Amino acid sequence: MATKTENDPTRLDDAARAGWLYYVAGNTQDEIARKLGISRQTAQRLVSLAVSERL
């Protein structure tokens, strides 16, 4: 069952950005967190969400 935050378009935009930074630009989760102004744990969750949503 999907949570509200997983269906939030802004959250998906952030996930797409984090996924791009990780898989295309080769940034670490720490670098992504710093660039997006979020915690490393949130960066990891966004990357994971990007993968699960096939972004």
Secondary structure as UniProt FT lines:
FT   HELIX           4..7
FT   HELIX           9..23
FT   HELIX           29..36
FT   HELIX           40..52
FT   TURN            53..54
//
